[in-house]
């Protein structure tokens, strides 16, 4: 119970850190938008003032006022150009950030697709560095928001598989946080790579865990696992056999 409380506290801290981060970003964005709005309102006021002065100059035909107006207009145009440059700079920065996120997601997806088997009849070997426990908790929290056939779910399953192979403790942590439920849900995907990783994850979630085995059974995982036995892909058949064996062994005990 103490261990579970500790894990729950870690999860709550992680969630709070994520929420605080988004709140800070939102507050920063609000301040930037407020500053930009105030500057634009100031420019609008200056523009209206210049228009008013121009009308007065036209009526009075006063060359001195016209000269002052032209100076003010030039200053206003310089300010407008400066604001346009700053807006373009912000736009380019946001584009770069979006491209960076896309590159990271694509990189993880390529790792997910690059499975390696050392010899015939060996299980999938996952290649890569595991994420931290806090990052894994975030993935589990967001899992239900990923579409059943999506790059995000594929990458999430890849990260979980990498993490559970890190150590026995890592596997137990994922078991404690409903990893079996997410594996069962992912088995409904018709995407071959997602289905393979869901089978792999399910086999480890059922290992020496009656709770996780019941979660797999209650979420209808067994018929989906059996479907994998008839797959034309050898990797899928091997993973399905391993998952079914793990579930059966736990049921017998």
Secondary structure, 3 states (H helix, E strand, C coil): CHHHHHHHHHHHHHHHHHHHHHHHHHHHHHHHHHHHHHHHHHHHHHHHHHHHHHHHHHHHCCHHHHHHHHHHHHHHHHHHHHHHHHHHHHHHHHHHHHHHHHHHHHHHHHHHHCCECCCCCCCCECCCCCCCHHHHHHHHHHHHHCCCCCHHHHHHHHHHHHHHCCCHHHHHHHHHCCHHHHHHHHCCCCCHHHHHHHHHHHHHHCCCCHHHHHHHHHCCHHHHHHHHHCCCCHHHHHHHHHHHHHHHHHHHC
